[in-house]
Amino acid sequence: MPVQNLAREDVVSNSQDAPVAELAQQMRDENVGSVVVTNDGSPVGIVTDRDLTTRVVAEEAASTATAADVMSTDLCTVEPNAGFYEAAQVMSENGIRRLPVCTDGDELVGIITADDLTELLADEHEHLAAVIQAQRPSY
């Protein structure tokens, strides 16, 4: 299954010069754990709730820091037609939980998270359990 069928298209994003307080408010208001940092529609980094905790609050830099100061720049992305397993592999190999989805032209078109993949797997397990239950003899 391609990630474009699973990815959320309403990606929460902001610019590199956005104050971290604004990023935190976005996360709160949109009920998400990350903001993708973009430059002209292309992702250049990501700020997670963990980044805000470890790079802002712990360093007491909340009043002056911007997205560029705290974002992770070793950004991994996946193309819309990439498969579910490819997305999971990229996440696993890079120790990340959020994966922006970008076109060949590096345009941000979605985001897929470990939670999205877990939900899909849970649905698949539920269907498999129903098959097993239907075939199991009664006790």
LUMFIMI-787909 format. One record per residue: x, y, z of N, C-alpha, C in turn; residue in one letter. Coordinates in nm, 3 decimals. Each point is the difference from the previous one (the first is absolute). Example, Ala and Ser with C-alpha at 12.3 -4.5 7.8 and 13.67 -1.06 7.14 Angstrom:
BEGIN
<logu n_u="1.319" n_v="-0.569" n_w="0.780" ca_u="-0.089" ca_v="0.119" ca_w="0.000" c_u="0.090" c_v="0.120" c_w="0.000" type="a"/>
<logu n_u="-0.035" n_v="0.105" n_w="-0.072" ca_u="0.082" ca_v="0.119" ca_w="0.006" c_u="-0.077" c_v="0.109" c_w="0.073" type="s"/>
// end
This chain:
BEGIN
<logu n_u="0.085" n_v="-0.117" n_w="0.000" ca_u="-0.085" ca_v="0.117" ca_w="0.000" c_u="0.090" c_v="0.124" c_w="0.000" type="m"/>
<logu n_u="-0.023" n_v="0.092" n_w="-0.092" ca_u="0.084" ca_v="0.120" ca_w="-0.004" c_u="-0.032" c_v="0.094" c_w="0.117" type="p"/>
<logu n_u="0.103" n_v="0.069" n_w="0.046" ca_u="-0.019" ca_v="0.089" ca_w="0.114" c_u="-0.096" c_v="0.114" c_w="-0.030" type="v"/>
<logu n_u="-0.019" n_v="0.034" n_w="-0.129" ca_u="-0.094" ca_v="0.107" ca_w="-0.031" c_u="-0.142" c_v="-0.036" c_w="0.043" type="q"/>
<logu n_u="-0.029" n_v="-0.128" n_w="0.016" ca_u="-0.131" ca_v="-0.043" ca_w="0.050" c_u="-0.010" c_v="0.010" c_w="0.151" type="n"/>
<logu n_u="0.113" n_v="0.009" n_w="0.068" ca_u="0.003" ca_v="0.005" ca_w="0.145" c_u="0.037" c_v="0.137" c_w="0.054" type="l"/>
<logu n_u="0.080" n_v="0.074" n_w="-0.076" ca_u="0.055" ca_v="0.127" ca_w="0.049" c_u="-0.108" c_v="0.105" c_w="0.017" type="a"/>
<logu n_u="0.021" n_v="0.085" n_w="0.098" ca_u="-0.088" ca_v="0.113" ca_w="0.022" c_u="0.044" c_v="0.113" c_w="-0.092" type="r"/>
<logu n_u="-0.095" n_v="0.056" n_w="-0.072" ca_u="0.032" ca_v="0.107" ca_w="-0.094" c_u="0.003" c_v="0.137" c_w="0.067" type="e"/>
<logu n_u="-0.065" n_v="0.013" n_w="0.113" ca_u="-0.005" ca_v="0.128" ca_w="0.070" c_u="0.118" c_v="0.011" c_w="0.097" type="d"/>
<logu n_u="0.119" n_v="0.013" n_w="-0.058" ca_u="0.123" ca_v="0.004" ca_w="0.078" c_u="0.010" c_v="0.135" c_w="0.071" type="v"/>
<logu n_u="0.032" n_v="-0.003" n_w="0.127" ca_u="0.024" ca_v="0.122" ca_w="0.076" c_u="0.143" c_v="0.042" c_w="-0.030" type="v"/>
<logu n_u="0.015" n_v="0.120" n_w="-0.056" ca_u="0.133" ca_v="0.047" ca_w="-0.037" c_u="0.016" c_v="0.147" c_w="0.034" type="s"/>
<logu n_u="0.124" n_v="0.045" n_w="-0.002" ca_u="0.031" ca_v="0.139" ca_w="0.027" c_u="0.137" c_v="0.030" c_w="-0.058" type="n"/>
<logu n_u="0.039" n_v="0.126" n_w="0.004" ca_u="0.127" ca_v="0.043" ca_w="-0.057" c_u="0.113" c_v="-0.012" c_w="0.103" type="s"/>
<logu n_u="0.121" n_v="0.013" n_w="-0.049" ca_u="0.118" ca_v="-0.010" ca_w="0.085" c_u="0.010" c_v="0.111" c_w="0.103" type="q"/>
<logu n_u="-0.060" n_v="0.115" n_w="-0.029" ca_u="0.010" ca_v="0.112" ca_w="0.093" c_u="-0.116" c_v="0.008" c_w="0.099" type="d"/>
<logu n_u="-0.084" n_v="-0.102" n_w="0.002" ca_u="-0.112" ca_v="-0.002" ca_w="0.094" c_u="0.051" c_v="-0.016" c_w="0.144" type="a"/>
<logu n_u="-0.049" n_v="0.081" n_w="0.092" ca_u="0.041" ca_v="-0.015" ca_w="0.140" c_u="-0.047" c_v="-0.136" c_w="0.055" type="p"/>
<logu n_u="0.077" n_v="-0.057" n_w="0.089" ca_u="-0.035" ca_v="-0.131" ca_w="0.054" c_u="-0.132" c_v="0.004" c_w="0.075" type="v"/>
<logu n_u="-0.034" n_v="0.113" n_w="0.059" ca_u="-0.130" ca_v="0.011" ca_w="0.069" c_u="-0.114" c_v="-0.020" c_w="-0.100" type="a"/>
<logu n_u="0.017" n_v="0.052" n_w="-0.120" ca_u="-0.101" ca_v="-0.018" ca_w="-0.105" c_u="-0.010" c_v="-0.146" c_w="-0.041" type="e"/>
<logu n_u="0.115" n_v="-0.067" n_w="-0.009" ca_u="0.001" ca_v="-0.143" ca_w="-0.034" c_u="-0.073" c_v="-0.081" c_w="0.105" type="l"/>
<logu n_u="0.027" n_v="0.031" n_w="0.126" ca_u="-0.066" ca_v="-0.071" ca_w="0.110" c_u="-0.151" c_v="0.023" c_w="-0.004" type="a"/>
<logu n_u="-0.041" n_v="0.122" n_w="-0.029" ca_u="-0.143" ca_v="0.030" ca_w="-0.010" c_u="-0.064" c_v="-0.075" c_w="-0.116" type="q"/>
<logu n_u="0.071" n_v="-0.008" n_w="-0.112" ca_u="-0.051" ca_v="-0.077" ca_w="-0.114" c_u="-0.020" c_v="-0.146" c_w="0.038" type="q"/>
<logu n_u="0.099" n_v="-0.057" n_w="0.067" ca_u="-0.012" ca_v="-0.141" ca_w="0.041" c_u="-0.119" c_v="-0.019" c_w="0.091" type="m"/>
<logu n_u="-0.017" n_v="0.093" n_w="0.093" ca_u="-0.113" ca_v="-0.009" ca_w="0.092" c_u="-0.132" c_v="0.014" c_w="-0.076" type="r"/>
<logu n_u="-0.011" n_v="0.104" n_w="-0.081" ca_u="-0.126" ca_v="0.029" ca_w="-0.068" c_u="-0.038" c_v="-0.107" c_w="-0.102" type="d"/>
<logu n_u="0.100" n_v="-0.058" n_w="-0.067" ca_u="-0.025" ca_v="-0.102" ca_w="-0.102" c_u="0.005" c_v="-0.142" c_w="0.056" type="e"/>
<logu n_u="0.035" n_v="-0.012" n_w="0.129" ca_u="0.009" ca_v="-0.129" ca_w="0.066" c_u="0.095" c_v="-0.096" c_w="-0.072" type="n"/>
<logu n_u="0.122" n_v="0.052" n_w="-0.028" ca_u="0.103" ca_v="-0.078" ca_w="-0.067" c_u="0.128" c_v="0.005" c_w="0.081" type="v"/>
<logu n_u="0.095" n_v="-0.085" n_w="-0.032" ca_u="0.126" ca_v="-0.005" ca_w="0.072" c_u="0.117" c_v="0.056" c_w="-0.076" type="g"/>
<logu n_u="-0.028" n_v="0.062" n_w="-0.118" ca_u="0.110" ca_v="0.056" ca_w="-0.077" c_u="-0.050" c_v="0.107" c_w="-0.095" type="s"/>
<logu n_u="0.094" n_v="0.086" n_w="-0.039" ca_u="-0.022" ca_v="0.100" ca_w="-0.104" c_u="0.112" c_v="-0.017" c_w="-0.101" type="v"/>
<logu n_u="-0.037" n_v="-0.019" n_w="-0.127" ca_u="0.100" ca_v="-0.010" ca_w="-0.104" c_u="0.042" c_v="0.141" c_w="-0.038" type="v"/>
<logu n_u="0.130" n_v="0.025" n_w="0.000" ca_u="0.053" ca_v="0.132" ca_w="-0.032" c_u="0.028" c_v="0.002" c_w="-0.151" type="v"/>
<logu n_u="-0.058" n_v="0.101" n_w="-0.068" ca_u="0.011" ca_v="0.006" ca_w="-0.145" c_u="0.065" c_v="0.130" c_w="-0.046" type="t"/>
<logu n_u="0.051" n_v="-0.008" n_w="-0.122" ca_u="0.053" ca_v="0.117" ca_w="-0.070" c_u="-0.056" c_v="-0.007" c_w="-0.141" type="n"/>
<logu n_u="-0.089" n_v="0.091" n_w="-0.035" ca_u="-0.067" ca_v="0.000" ca_w="-0.131" c_u="-0.070" c_v="-0.132" c_w="-0.029" type="d"/>
<logu n_u="-0.066" n_v="-0.058" n_w="0.099" ca_u="-0.076" ca_v="-0.123" ca_w="-0.018" c_u="0.079" c_v="-0.128" c_w="0.009" type="g"/>
<logu n_u="0.131" n_v="0.010" n_w="0.011" ca_u="0.084" ca_v="-0.120" ca_w="0.013" c_u="0.043" c_v="-0.017" c_w="0.145" type="s"/>
<logu n_u="-0.007" n_v="-0.122" n_w="0.052" ca_u="0.042" ca_v="-0.022" ca_w="0.138" c_u="0.151" c_v="0.013" c_w="0.016" type="p"/>
<logu n_u="0.040" n_v="0.072" n_w="0.104" ca_u="0.143" ca_v="0.016" ca_w="0.030" c_u="0.033" c_v="-0.050" c_w="0.140" type="v"/>
<logu n_u="-0.101" n_v="-0.034" n_w="0.077" ca_u="0.022" ca_v="-0.049" ca_w="0.136" c_u="-0.132" c_v="-0.034" c_w="0.065" type="g"/>
<logu n_u="0.007" n_v="-0.044" n_w="0.122" ca_u="-0.119" ca_v="-0.034" ca_w="0.077" c_u="0.026" c_v="0.034" c_w="0.146" type="i"/>
<logu n_u="-0.100" n_v="0.055" n_w="0.067" ca_u="0.008" ca_v="0.027" ca_w="0.143" c_u="-0.105" c_v="-0.087" c_w="0.066" type="v"/>
<logu n_u="0.043" n_v="-0.082" n_w="0.094" ca_u="-0.091" ca_v="-0.090" ca_w="0.071" c_u="-0.023" c_v="0.052" c_w="0.141" type="t"/>
<logu n_u="-0.100" n_v="-0.056" n_w="0.065" ca_u="-0.025" ca_v="0.036" ca_w="0.139" c_u="0.122" c_v="-0.033" c_w="0.086" type="d"/>
<logu n_u="0.071" n_v="-0.104" n_w="-0.035" ca_u="0.122" ca_v="-0.034" ca_w="0.073" c_u="0.109" c_v="0.105" c_w="-0.022" type="r"/>
<logu n_u="0.011" n_v="0.051" n_w="-0.123" ca_u="0.097" ca_v="0.107" ca_w="-0.027" c_u="-0.029" c_v="0.121" c_w="0.089" type="d"/>
<logu n_u="-0.127" n_v="0.034" n_w="0.015" ca_u="-0.035" ca_v="0.116" ca_w="0.083" c_u="0.041" c_v="-0.024" c_w="0.145" type="l"/>
<logu n_u="-0.015" n_v="-0.123" n_w="0.044" ca_u="0.035" ca_v="-0.032" ca_w="0.138" c_u="0.151" c_v="0.001" c_w="0.022" type="t"/>
<logu n_u="0.073" n_v="-0.068" n_w="-0.088" ca_u="0.144" ca_v="-0.017" ca_w="0.023" c_u="0.085" c_v="0.116" c_w="-0.051" type="t"/>
<logu n_u="-0.048" n_v="0.072" n_w="-0.099" ca_u="0.082" ca_v="0.106" ca_w="-0.058" c_u="-0.046" c_v="0.141" c_w="0.036" type="r"/>
<logu n_u="-0.120" n_v="0.010" n_w="0.057" ca_u="-0.050" ca_v="0.133" ca_w="0.034" c_u="-0.022" c_v="0.011" c_w="0.151" type="v"/>
<logu n_u="-0.089" n_v="-0.080" n_w="0.052" ca_u="-0.032" ca_v="0.009" ca_w="0.143" c_u="0.122" c_v="-0.032" c_w="0.085" type="v"/>
<logu n_u="0.069" n_v="-0.109" n_w="-0.033" ca_u="0.117" ca_v="-0.038" ca_w="0.080" c_u="0.112" c_v="0.103" c_w="-0.010" type="a"/>
<logu n_u="0.007" n_v="0.069" n_w="-0.111" ca_u="0.105" ca_v="0.101" ca_w="-0.020" c_u="-0.049" c_v="0.141" c_w="0.037" type="e"/>
<logu n_u="-0.124" n_v="0.010" n_w="0.043" ca_u="-0.060" ca_v="0.128" ca_w="0.039" c_u="0.014" c_v="0.104" c_w="-0.111" type="e"/>
<logu n_u="-0.035" n_v="-0.041" n_w="-0.124" ca_u="0.015" ca_v="0.088" ca_w="-0.116" c_u="-0.133" c_v="0.035" c_w="-0.065" type="a"/>
<logu n_u="-0.108" n_v="-0.016" n_w="0.072" ca_u="-0.133" ca_v="0.015" ca_w="-0.060" c_u="-0.027" c_v="0.140" c_w="-0.053" type="a"/>
<logu n_u="0.057" n_v="0.101" n_w="0.056" ca_u="-0.034" ca_v="0.135" ca_w="-0.044" c_u="0.073" c_v="0.044" c_w="-0.126" type="s"/>
<logu n_u="0.109" n_v="-0.067" n_w="-0.035" ca_u="0.079" ca_v="0.047" ca_w="-0.114" c_u="0.015" c_v="-0.101" c_w="-0.113" type="t"/>
<logu n_u="-0.025" n_v="-0.125" n_w="0.024" ca_u="0.025" ca_v="-0.105" ca_w="-0.099" c_u="-0.103" c_v="0.003" c_w="-0.112" type="a"/>
<logu n_u="0.046" n_v="-0.037" n_w="-0.119" ca_u="-0.087" ca_v="-0.015" ca_w="-0.117" c_u="0.004" c_v="-0.145" c_w="-0.045" type="t"/>
<logu n_u="-0.083" n_v="-0.032" n_w="-0.097" ca_u="-0.003" ca_v="-0.136" ca_w="-0.054" c_u="0.139" c_v="-0.041" c_w="-0.050" type="a"/>
<logu n_u="0.069" n_v="0.090" n_w="-0.068" ca_u="0.133" ca_v="-0.031" ca_w="-0.053" c_u="0.098" c_v="-0.037" c_w="0.111" type="a"/>
<logu n_u="-0.021" n_v="0.056" n_w="0.119" ca_u="0.091" ca_v="-0.028" ca_w="0.112" c_u="-0.019" c_v="-0.139" c_w="0.059" type="d"/>
<logu n_u="-0.120" n_v="-0.055" n_w="-0.011" ca_u="-0.029" ca_v="-0.126" ca_w="0.071" c_u="-0.041" c_v="-0.115" c_w="-0.091" type="v"/>
<logu n_u="-0.019" n_v="0.025" n_w="-0.127" ca_u="-0.050" ca_v="-0.106" ca_w="-0.088" c_u="0.108" c_v="-0.105" c_w="-0.028" type="m"/>
<logu n_u="-0.046" n_v="-0.120" n_w="-0.026" ca_u="0.087" ca_v="-0.106" ca_w="-0.046" c_u="0.015" c_v="0.017" c_w="-0.150" type="s"/>
<logu n_u="0.123" n_v="0.009" n_w="-0.047" ca_u="0.023" ca_v="0.028" ca_w="-0.141" c_u="0.038" c_v="-0.124" c_w="-0.081" type="t"/>
<logu n_u="0.026" n_v="-0.110" n_w="0.067" ca_u="0.031" ca_v="-0.124" ca_w="-0.072" c_u="-0.132" c_v="-0.068" c_w="-0.036" type="d"/>
<logu n_u="-0.080" n_v="0.072" n_w="-0.078" ca_u="-0.137" ca_v="-0.037" ca_w="-0.030" c_u="-0.008" c_v="-0.118" c_w="-0.096" type="l"/>
<logu n_u="-0.074" n_v="-0.101" n_w="0.038" ca_u="-0.029" ca_v="-0.112" ca_w="-0.087" c_u="-0.140" c_v="0.023" c_w="-0.057" type="c"/>
<logu n_u="-0.017" n_v="-0.030" n_w="-0.128" ca_u="-0.131" ca_v="0.012" ca_w="-0.064" c_u="-0.028" c_v="-0.126" c_w="-0.079" type="t"/>
<logu n_u="-0.122" n_v="-0.010" n_w="-0.049" ca_u="-0.041" ca_v="-0.112" ca_w="-0.083" c_u="-0.090" c_v="0.055" c_w="-0.110" type="v"/>
<logu n_u="0.003" n_v="-0.063" n_w="-0.116" ca_u="-0.084" ca_v="0.041" ca_w="-0.111" c_u="-0.142" c_v="-0.055" c_w="0.018" type="e"/>
<logu n_u="-0.100" n_v="0.065" n_w="-0.059" ca_u="-0.139" ca_v="-0.044" ca_w="0.017" c_u="-0.026" c_v="-0.144" c_w="-0.044" type="p"/>
<logu n_u="0.073" n_v="-0.048" n_w="-0.101" ca_u="-0.024" ca_v="-0.136" ca_w="-0.048" c_u="0.083" c_v="-0.106" c_w="0.072" type="n"/>
<logu n_u="0.078" n_v="0.041" n_w="0.100" ca_u="0.078" ca_v="-0.097" ca_w="0.079" c_u="-0.097" c_v="-0.092" c_w="0.075" type="a"/>
<logu n_u="0.042" n_v="-0.120" n_w="0.022" ca_u="-0.084" ca_v="-0.097" ca_w="0.069" c_u="0.004" c_v="0.016" c_w="0.151" type="g"/>
<logu n_u="-0.098" n_v="-0.059" n_w="0.063" ca_u="-0.012" ca_v="-0.003" ca_w="0.146" c_u="0.128" c_v="-0.052" c_w="0.064" type="f"/>
<logu n_u="0.053" n_v="-0.110" n_w="-0.054" ca_u="0.120" ca_v="-0.060" ca_w="0.059" c_u="0.122" c_v="0.087" c_w="-0.019" type="y"/>
<logu n_u="0.009" n_v="0.069" n_w="-0.113" ca_u="0.111" ca_v="0.091" ca_w="-0.022" c_u="-0.002" c_v="0.113" c_w="0.103" type="e"/>
<logu n_u="-0.118" n_v="0.056" n_w="0.025" ca_u="-0.013" ca_v="0.106" ca_w="0.100" c_u="0.040" c_v="-0.052" c_w="0.138" type="a"/>
<logu n_u="-0.046" n_v="-0.119" n_w="0.034" ca_u="0.035" ca_v="-0.059" ca_w="0.129" c_u="0.150" c_v="-0.025" c_w="0.011" type="a"/>
<logu n_u="0.061" n_v="-0.042" n_w="-0.109" ca_u="0.143" ca_v="-0.026" ca_w="0.000" c_u="0.079" c_v="0.129" c_w="0.018" type="q"/>
<logu n_u="-0.040" n_v="0.107" n_w="-0.068" ca_u="0.069" ca_v="0.129" ca_w="0.015" c_u="-0.010" c_v="0.047" c_w="0.144" type="v"/>
<logu n_u="-0.118" n_v="-0.014" n_w="0.059" ca_u="-0.018" ca_v="0.040" ca_w="0.140" c_u="0.089" c_v="-0.082" c_w="0.092" type="m"/>
<logu n_u="0.001" n_v="-0.130" n_w="-0.022" ca_u="0.078" ca_v="-0.090" ca_w="0.085" c_u="0.150" c_v="0.026" c_w="-0.012" type="s"/>
<logu n_u="0.049" n_v="0.011" n_w="-0.123" ca_u="0.143" ca_v="0.020" ca_w="-0.021" c_u="0.051" c_v="0.133" c_w="0.052" type="e"/>
<logu n_u="-0.088" n_v="0.100" n_w="0.006" ca_u="0.042" ca_v="0.133" ca_w="0.041" c_u="-0.050" c_v="0.039" c_w="0.139" type="n"/>
<logu n_u="-0.070" n_v="-0.090" n_w="0.067" ca_u="-0.047" ca_v="0.027" ca_w="0.136" c_u="-0.094" c_v="0.119" c_w="0.007" type="g"/>
<logu n_u="-0.091" n_v="0.010" n_w="-0.096" ca_u="-0.093" ca_v="0.113" ca_w="-0.003" c_u="-0.144" c_v="-0.051" c_w="0.004" type="i"/>
<logu n_u="-0.091" n_v="0.088" n_w="0.039" ca_u="-0.142" ca_v="-0.036" ca_w="0.010" c_u="-0.088" c_v="0.078" c_w="-0.097" type="r"/>
<logu n_u="0.057" n_v="0.099" n_w="-0.067" ca_u="-0.077" ca_v="0.084" ca_w="-0.091" c_u="0.074" c_v="0.012" c_w="-0.131" type="r"/>
<logu n_u="-0.072" n_v="-0.018" n_w="-0.111" ca_u="0.063" ca_v="-0.005" ca_w="-0.131" c_u="-0.078" c_v="0.087" c_w="-0.099" type="l"/>
<logu n_u="0.054" n_v="0.118" n_w="-0.034" ca_u="-0.066" ca_v="0.083" ca_w="-0.100" c_u="-0.007" c_v="-0.073" c_w="-0.135" type="p"/>
<logu n_u="-0.109" n_v="0.022" n_w="-0.072" ca_u="-0.020" ca_v="-0.058" ca_w="-0.132" c_u="0.019" c_v="0.112" c_w="-0.101" type="v"/>
<logu n_u="0.094" n_v="-0.021" n_w="-0.095" ca_u="0.036" ca_v="0.105" ca_w="-0.097" c_u="-0.001" c_v="-0.055" c_w="-0.142" type="c"/>
<logu n_u="-0.036" n_v="0.087" n_w="-0.094" ca_u="0.004" ca_v="-0.036" ca_w="-0.142" c_u="0.144" c_v="-0.002" c_w="-0.048" type="t"/>
<logu n_u="0.020" n_v="-0.041" n_w="-0.125" ca_u="0.134" ca_v="0.002" ca_w="-0.061" c_u="0.061" c_v="0.139" c_w="0.004" type="d"/>
<logu n_u="-0.085" n_v="0.103" n_w="-0.009" ca_u="0.046" ca_v="0.139" ca_w="0.003" c_u="0.020" c_v="0.052" c_w="0.140" type="g"/>
<logu n_u="-0.004" n_v="-0.088" n_w="0.099" ca_u="0.023" ca_v="0.034" ca_w="0.141" c_u="-0.113" c_v="0.086" c_w="0.059" type="d"/>
<logu n_u="-0.121" n_v="-0.010" n_w="-0.057" ca_u="-0.115" ca_v="0.071" ca_w="0.054" c_u="-0.064" c_v="-0.084" c_w="0.110" type="e"/>
<logu n_u="-0.023" n_v="0.060" n_w="0.115" ca_u="-0.063" ca_v="-0.068" ca_w="0.112" c_u="-0.148" c_v="-0.023" c_w="-0.031" type="l"/>
<logu n_u="-0.042" n_v="-0.126" n_w="0.000" ca_u="-0.140" ca_v="-0.032" ca_w="-0.031" c_u="-0.069" c_v="-0.080" c_w="0.110" type="v"/>
<logu n_u="0.073" n_v="-0.039" n_w="0.103" ca_u="-0.061" ca_v="-0.077" ca_w="0.108" c_u="0.102" c_v="-0.036" c_w="0.105" type="g"/>
<logu n_u="-0.048" n_v="-0.073" n_w="0.099" ca_u="0.088" ca_v="-0.052" ca_w="0.105" c_u="-0.059" c_v="-0.132" c_w="0.048" type="i"/>
<logu n_u="0.087" n_v="-0.095" n_w="0.028" ca_u="-0.044" ca_v="-0.128" ca_w="0.056" c_u="0.079" c_v="-0.023" c_w="0.128" type="i"/>
<logu n_u="-0.067" n_v="-0.052" n_w="0.101" ca_u="0.063" ca_v="-0.018" ca_w="0.130" c_u="-0.001" c_v="-0.146" c_w="0.041" type="t"/>
<logu n_u="0.080" n_v="-0.029" n_w="0.098" ca_u="0.002" ca_v="-0.137" ca_w="0.054" c_u="-0.138" c_v="-0.037" c_w="0.053" type="a"/>
<logu n_u="-0.073" n_v="0.097" n_w="0.053" ca_u="-0.136" ca_v="-0.028" ca_w="0.048" c_u="-0.090" c_v="-0.042" c_w="-0.116" type="d"/>
<logu n_u="0.014" n_v="0.065" n_w="-0.116" ca_u="-0.080" ca_v="-0.037" ca_w="-0.117" c_u="0.029" c_v="-0.144" c_w="-0.041" type="d"/>
<logu n_u="0.129" n_v="-0.037" n_w="0.000" ca_u="0.038" ca_v="-0.136" ca_w="-0.038" c_u="-0.050" c_v="-0.101" c_w="0.102" type="l"/>
<logu n_u="0.007" n_v="0.035" n_w="0.126" ca_u="-0.048" ca_v="-0.089" ca_w="0.106" c_u="-0.151" c_v="-0.022" c_w="-0.012" type="t"/>
<logu n_u="-0.072" n_v="0.106" n_w="-0.031" ca_u="-0.145" ca_v="-0.011" ca_w="-0.016" c_u="-0.035" c_v="-0.092" c_w="-0.117" type="e"/>
<logu n_u="0.073" n_v="0.014" n_w="-0.110" ca_u="-0.022" ca_v="-0.087" ca_w="-0.115" c_u="0.025" c_v="-0.146" c_w="0.037" type="l"/>
<logu n_u="0.111" n_v="-0.024" n_w="0.070" ca_u="0.031" ca_v="-0.138" ca_w="0.042" c_u="-0.106" c_v="-0.055" c_w="0.093" type="l"/>
<logu n_u="-0.051" n_v="0.084" n_w="0.089" ca_u="-0.105" ca_v="-0.045" ca_w="0.093" c_u="-0.126" c_v="-0.040" c_w="-0.077" type="a"/>
<logu n_u="-0.034" n_v="0.078" n_w="-0.101" ca_u="-0.116" ca_v="-0.034" ca_w="-0.083" c_u="0.021" c_v="-0.133" c_w="-0.072" type="d"/>
<logu n_u="0.121" n_v="-0.020" n_w="-0.053" ca_u="0.030" ca_v="-0.125" ca_w="-0.069" c_u="-0.005" c_v="-0.119" c_w="0.096" type="e"/>
<logu n_u="0.050" n_v="0.020" n_w="0.122" ca_u="-0.006" ca_v="-0.108" ca_w="0.101" c_u="-0.144" c_v="-0.032" c_w="0.036" type="h"/>
<logu n_u="-0.084" n_v="0.101" n_w="0.007" ca_u="-0.141" ca_v="-0.022" ca_w="0.032" c_u="-0.067" c_v="-0.084" c_w="-0.108" type="e"/>
<logu n_u="0.030" n_v="0.029" n_w="-0.127" ca_u="-0.057" ca_v="-0.079" ca_w="-0.109" c_u="0.051" c_v="-0.143" c_w="0.005" type="h"/>
<logu n_u="0.128" n_v="-0.017" n_w="0.027" ca_u="0.058" ca_v="-0.133" ca_w="0.009" c_u="-0.061" c_v="-0.077" c_w="0.117" type="l"/>
<logu n_u="-0.020" n_v="0.066" n_w="0.112" ca_u="-0.062" ca_v="-0.065" ca_w="0.117" c_u="-0.141" c_v="-0.048" c_w="-0.033" type="a"/>
<logu n_u="-0.074" n_v="0.078" n_w="-0.078" ca_u="-0.136" ca_v="-0.040" ca_w="-0.037" c_u="0.003" c_v="-0.126" c_w="-0.086" type="a"/>
<logu n_u="0.096" n_v="-0.013" n_w="-0.089" ca_u="0.013" ca_v="-0.120" ca_w="-0.082" c_u="0.032" c_v="-0.120" c_w="0.089" type="v"/>
<logu n_u="0.093" n_v="0.018" n_w="0.091" ca_u="0.039" ca_v="-0.108" ca_w="0.090" c_u="-0.119" c_v="-0.043" c_w="0.086" type="i"/>
<logu n_u="-0.073" n_v="0.096" n_w="0.055" ca_u="-0.116" ca_v="-0.031" ca_w="0.085" c_u="-0.108" c_v="-0.074" c_w="-0.080" type="q"/>
<logu n_u="-0.019" n_v="0.039" n_w="-0.125" ca_u="-0.102" ca_v="-0.065" ca_w="-0.083" c_u="0.035" c_v="-0.145" c_w="-0.029" type="a"/>
<logu n_u="0.128" n_v="-0.032" n_w="-0.005" ca_u="0.044" ca_v="-0.134" ca_w="-0.034" c_u="0.027" c_v="-0.089" c_w="0.121" type="q"/>
<logu n_u="0.000" n_v="0.061" n_w="0.117" ca_u="0.032" ca_v="-0.075" ca_w="0.121" c_u="-0.122" c_v="-0.082" c_w="0.044" type="r"/>
<logu n_u="0.023" n_v="-0.124" n_w="0.040" ca_u="-0.114" ca_v="-0.080" ca_w="0.053" c_u="-0.044" c_v="0.054" c_w="0.136" type="p"/>
<logu n_u="-0.124" n_v="-0.015" n_w="0.030" ca_u="-0.050" ca_v="0.046" ca_w="0.129" c_u="0.054" c_v="-0.090" c_w="0.111" type="s"/>
<logu n_u="0.016" n_v="0.056" n_w="0.117" ca_u="0.053" ca_v="-0.076" ca_w="0.115" c_u="-0.110" c_v="-0.033" c_w="0.094" type="y"/>
// end
